[in-house]
Amino acid sequence: MIEGVDVVVPVPLRFLLPPRDRHRGMRRMRFDPDATVGHLVQAAGVPLTEVGELRLNGTPATHATRAVAGGRIEVAEAARPEVLPAGGFLLDVGLGTLARRLRLLGLDAAWSNEADDSDLVARALAEERVLLTQDRRLLMRRALARGALVRGSRPDGQLADVLDRFAPPVAPLTRCTACGGALETVPKQEVAHRLEAGTRRTYEDFVRCRACARVYWHGAHARRIDAMIRSATGR
């Protein structure tokens, strides 16, 4: 009989295991003398981006530690909050709504609906960004330096998860939701020609994106946006 290696996963990460293994929080993996602890943890379904301390048979281990036949790998969840890298966030194509909400909070959140997996990894490395995704296979790419699996099926829950994980300082309503550029106050006369007649009559205060020149004002959606900001930040 070939001995296996047990990968033991804490409750918050058990959803990453196959359904048959979730109730006991453990998956038995086939032993390979060349396999490392990190390899077996990811083969069990858990990206290393979600992992904190590792133990092999009760002894602290690293991702590169060689597994042993009949061994027991204990996985701890990554500690929160994590330090956000200098470049900010990069979100995959499926998280466009989350990207807009992060921008509403003044956070640097890059996003494109055309980027493929290779493009995302390359950009995350080049711009020192943490890649946010719900695709665990993308997080398992060796070239990726920083990544995070976004929890939640709806934007509210996803935003709460990201804010809890990174605790970034926020500056609501200082970034363009379309491109992420910085907003600056602009005199009404400079943008009046771009406004509908009703907007020109009703509003006096405007801001404009320095990057794409999109114009914003405290309009019809302000109450909903303000409620979202209060819910996310508590202020």
Protein Blocks (a to p, Z undefined) as FASTA:
>chain_A
ZZdddddddfklmmmpcfklmmnopacddddfkbcfklmmmmnopafklpccddeehiac
dfklccdehiacddddddddddddfklpaddfklmmmmmmmmmnopacdddfkbcfklmm
mmmmmnopacddfbfklmmpmklmbdcddedjbfklmmmmmmmmnopacdehiacfklop
acddddfklmmmmpcfklmmmpmbdcddfklopacdddfklmmmmmmmmmmnoZZ
